[in-house]
Amino acid sequence: MSDQLQEAFFEVCNEAKPAGHFFVCLYVQHPFFGGPEEGGWWGTDTELVAYDHCNTKEEADAKLAALKSLADRLNKQALSEFGDHCLRQTAWLDERGLDDSFLPEVDGETSYCVTVEEDKPGERVSRGSRCYE
């Protein structure tokens, strides 16, 4: 929309806001352990789970605030599941009289976050390096 046309619109609709492209995004982060033969290192894969398009920053910020509680719940659940997994592995080792070095390094718990991004969703997507650097 040209600046002149937009100004004329705002004169008539003085509460109007310019349209934009804002995305509320839910991400999941998967930590991993790699390269035990070289002493090991940690990396993280970040994956876009879902997103919602909003026309204004205010709309996106309102949805972000509401979705933060969802991310908090998902993080608590993931932490609990990770702890349960570690307890099952420890019990399995104890039943067999094995040392913890018998199993590979645990990758770590999954975590979730929500963000607002402009123009296009998925700006935080990344794949951690699987090679020693």
N, C-alpha and C positions, 0 to 999 in steps of 0.2 A: 504494500500500500504506500502510495507516495506520502511524503511528509505533509503536504498541503491537504490532501484528502483526509489523512488521519487527524489533523488539527480541526478540520471542519466537523468531523464526526465527534470529536471530544467537546466541541462547543455545544453541540446538541445534547450529547450524553456525557455530562460532566463527571459522572462516576465510573465511566468506562475505563478499562485497562487494556493496554496493548496485548494482542494475542501472542503467545509464544509456544515453545515446545519444551516442556519440562516433564521429566520422567521420575516417578518414585520407583526405585529399584530395590529388590530383595536379592542379596547375594549370600552364597554359602562358601565358606572357606574350609578347604580340606588340607590340613598339615600332613606332611609326609617326611619320613626319615629315609635317607638314601646313602649309598656308598659306604657300607660298614667296612668294606675292604680297605678304604682310604681313611678310616677314622670317623667317617660319617658326617653328615650335615643335614640340616632341616630346610625344607622348602614348603611353599604353600601354593595350592591351586585355588583360584577364585573363580567361581562360576555364577553367572546370572541365572536366578531361579525364575523370576517373574518381574514384570514392570507394568506400570499404569501411566498412560499419557494424561497430562494436565495442561490446560491452556494458560494458567497463571502460576506464578511463583507462590502466591498465597494459598492457592488450592493444593499445590504440591506439598508445601510446608505443613498444612493441616493434615494431609494424609500421612506424611512422614511421622508426625507426632503420634498419630493413632497406631501406626505400624511398628513403632519402637517397642511397644509392649509385646507384640507378636515375636519380634526378634529376641527379646528377653526370655520369653517362654521357651522358644526353640533352643536358645543357648543353655538354659537350665536343663532341658530334656537331654540335649546332646552331652552335657557334662555328666549327668546321671548315667546315661547309657555307656559312656566311656569308662566311668568308674566301675560299673557292673562288668563290663568286658575285662577290665584289668583284674577284678576279683575272681572271675571265672578262670582266667589264665593262671593266676597265682594258686588257686585251689587245684587246678589240673597238675601243675608242677609239683605241689606238695604231695598229692596222692601218689605220684610216681617217684618221689625223692629226687627230683631233678633241680638243678641250679637255674636261676633265671636267665642265664646266658644261653640256655638250650633253645629258647624262642627268639625270633627276630625282634628288633627294636619296635616298640609300639609307635604308631604314627601320631597319635595325639587326637584330641577331641575336635569335632567339627564345630564351627562357629558361624553365626549369622549376623548380618548387618543390613540396615536399610539406609539409602541415600537418595538425594535429589540430584539429578543430572540434567544438563541442558543439551538441547539439540539432538542427541541420540542416546539410547540406553546402552549399557554394557561397557562403559568406559573403564571399569575396574577389572574386567575379565583378564585373568592372567594364568599362565601355566608355569609353575616353578621348574627350575632347571633340574634335570635328572642326571647331570654330569658334574663331576668334581671340577670346580673352577678356582 
